[in-house]
Structures are given as C-alpha cells and as structure tokens.
Amino acid sequence: MPNSSGKKKKAIIFGIGLDSDGHKRVTTGPNFALVGGTEETHDGMTEKVGLYILQTHGQPMSKGMV
C-alpha cells in the first residue's frame, strides 16, 4: 500500500534471542532477521516467522531463507 509520498511500505521482522549457549545463530530472509538464542529459542523463532510468512503470504519460507 503506497503512503503519502507514493512509496510502498515495507515491514521487517527482527527477532532477538536473549538466552545463549555460546553459539552464534543468525537466520535471515528478505524481510526478517533472527539473531541469538539457544538452539531451542532460535528454532522457535524461526518456526514462528515461517508460520507468519505462510499465513500472510500463502507460501512457505524457501530453503534459501533459513
């Protein structure tokens, strides 16, 4: 949807896992970035973003996104 300046708005999802187990985890896609967290936390964030993308855009995250 264009705003008053005629440019299309773009939304970005940025997730931060505040717990850590010493590993650095980063998952990015065209409209999201997930950083940090334990394996369990990071997997949970990735799953939630994937479901959100599926629900809002009707297509799953591609394997290149994760």
C-alpha positions in Angstrom: 0.0 0.0 0.0 1.6 3.3 -1.0 2.0 6.0 1.6 1.6 9.8 1.1 5.0 10.0 -0.7 4.0 7.3 -3.2 6.5 4.7 -1.9 5.4 1.3 -0.9 5.7 0.5 2.8 7.9 -2.4 3.8 7.7 -4.3 7.1 10.7 -6.1 8.6 10.6 -8.7 11.4 13.6 -8.6 13.8 13.9 -11.3 16.5 16.5 -11.4 19.2 17.0 -14.4 21.4 18.3 -13.2 24.8 19.4 -16.5 26.1 22.7 -18.1 25.0 24.6 -21.3 25.0 27.8 -19.9 23.5 26.8 -20.5 19.8 26.2 -17.6 17.4 23.0 -18.1 15.5 21.8 -15.9 12.6 18.9 -16.6 10.3 17.9 -14.0 7.6 15.4 -13.7 4.8 14.2 -10.9 2.5 12.0 -9.4 5.2 13.3 -10.8 8.5 16.4 -11.3 10.7 16.7 -13.6 13.7 19.8 -13.5 15.9 20.9 -15.1 19.1 19.2 -17.6 21.5 19.8 -21.1 22.3 19.1 -23.8 19.7 15.6 -24.2 21.2 14.8 -20.5 21.3 16.2 -19.8 17.8 14.3 -22.8 16.3 11.1 -21.5 17.9 11.6 -18.0 16.5 12.3 -19.5 13.0 9.2 -21.6 13.2 7.0 -18.7 14.2 8.4 -16.5 11.4 7.8 -19.3 8.9 4.2 -19.7 10.1 3.6 -16.0 9.9 5.0 -15.8 6.3 2.8 -18.8 5.4 -0.3 -17.2 6.8 0.3 -13.7 5.4 1.8 -14.5 2.0 0.4 -18.0 1.4 3.8 -19.6 0.7 6.3 -21.3 2.9 9.8 -19.9 3.6 12.2 -21.2 0.9 15.1 -23.3 1.9 17.4 -20.5 0.9 15.9 -18.3 3.6 17.0 -20.5 6.5 
